[in-house]
Amino acid sequence: MMASMAALLQRLLVVVNQVDPGAPGFWREFLVGMLKPVAATAVVAMAVALSFTQRLGLEGEMLYAMARAFLQLSVIGFVLQFIFTQKSAAWILLAYLFMVTVAGYTAGQRARHVPRGKHIAAVSILAGTSVTMALLVALRVFPFTPRYIIPVAGMMVGNAMTVTGVTMKKLREDVGMQRGVVETALALGATPRQATARQVRRSLVIALSPVIDNAKTVGLIALPGAMTGLIMGGASPLEAIQLQIVVMNMLMGASTVSSILSTYLCWPAFFTGAFQLNDAVFAAD
Amino acid sequence: MRRLGLSLHHDTSPSFAALACNQRPPPNGTVHACSKSRPPQLEPGKVGKKPIKKTMRIARIPTSIPPHLRLPLDLSAVSPMGSASEHDVREHLLDVDGVGEEGAAAAAGPKIRVRGLTRRSEARGEEILRGVDLDVPRGVVVGVIGPSGSGKSTLLRALNRLWEPAPGAVLLDGVDICGIDVLALRRKVGMLFQLPAMFDGTVADNVRYGPQLQGKKLTDAEVQSLLSLADLDPALCSKPASELSVGQAQRVALARTLANDPEVLLLDEPTSALDPISTQNIEEAIVRLKKTRGLTTVMVSHSVKQIQRIADLVCLLVAGEVVEVLPPSELSEAKHPMARRFLELS
């Protein structure tokens, strides 16, 4: 594994060495290179036209999303370029924490009726992804360098974000809809955790299903982004699948830890100190 | 039990009398009628109770009452106190009996005492309960009745802290429920909801739920015994709970609650979703539990006839206030205008 990783690293380094923002002609070449993404917006134009003719009303949203993706990816390209040239590990942590913060905000938005949802999501994602990453670094599956950690952390954080957001949203909905069952359990002397065991289980199953299904079909229906990138970058498919298997394993580990932790952090928000349902939470919508 | 009920009735009357007079129009004829209704033979007792009367006047007379109306009010206040005095003596005798049986501490005072209980709706800020006062004697069935929206269910849910009452507003065996471990409280004060909610698994799994929370495992014999208590066929215990009828589910819910061996049972319109036969089964189970186990029961119902069938004491709740507490046999004599209207339309 390490030999393969080293080979991949050397191959990528060759490419990177050719890039230097300060070199003469860099910006001209960069802008010429951006012509491809610009040309690709033709398919977005098609989507916008279809939305208009079908009266979906999504044209504005599509254009906004496309412009935002353009801008964000352009900026992140330069940011990553900068970070990859740094020696200090602090930059890795900084980039990682930034990703976690944004992920927490986004997941919290999805479950916006959960009090302190953004904080709960951020803490859960941080815990889930950091445990998984630490384990893999300790096992030397990955070297602790920006080039490896940041893209992989990004995939993990993004996936954990989706799973955590769905878990929290679903849990609140289920507890609200099955309030009678929950209060019946409370009235029999159950703690909030005991009273919501069934709702927690169901929320986790629903949230983790896409991750599990994805692992079941990977390679049969779709080649994941990381693998595609490696192959297009010149890596051998045999080498690419090794990395991808690691990625799939990490996604499942990080998502599971994050989502389970989020359920533990939710119940103080859903219940009062005297183990009563918090009416303010379930009165919304 | 009748005596206790009567005692409570008279404890409440002074307040009611004051309210009633306060609401009457000024015409002298009406005032005279109010005064006239009192039997003359009670007047000699007035002299002996003078100190109490002073206290009553300070506590009860609204300042808004014109001076010329106070004399009739005094007469109104005296009569109930006279009667209460007689019943206080009997109640004292009852306490003496109680000491021998249960011990002084347990026998003294009601099972549940509610004082000044208030609740404001979080959403709109409206008052749901406005200073509810109520004593629930031990070993009796208290029926809580009143119009929709008067706060009956809210009152009930305060007793097992499904919402948080103010400290000191609710006492169980003389102890503030806010100072008791909430899980222990909910095991002592069991609750049956309007719609029974079954957990996953079999009937036996449901009955075992409460004890299992404490790490206890009920034997099959114990489960079957509890089902019998709830007027169910013990053979039901292996049946999936999801296959029960609503009537059966409500009785399984009763058995499940009894599995915690509660001292008090709260019933929130437990039969409103049931057919007449299932209703009768539940009612019979409740009455039998009172007789065999001395269970204290507080039951919310919208049905006057049901309350008359099984309650020992009736509490009329109107617009968040207890307006009367009386025996079911005296329901037709309720005096509060809204209470009368509710009863007439029932």
Interface residues (C-beta under 8 A of the other chain):
Chain A: Q178 G180 V181 E183 T184 A185 L186 A187 L188 G189 A190 T191 Q194 R198 T272 A274 F275 Q276 D279 A280 A283
Chain B: E122 A123 N160 R161 L162 W163 E164 C178 V182 L183 A184 R186 R187 G190 M191 F193 L195 P196 A197 F199 D200 Y209 G210 L213 Q214 A253 R256 T257 N260
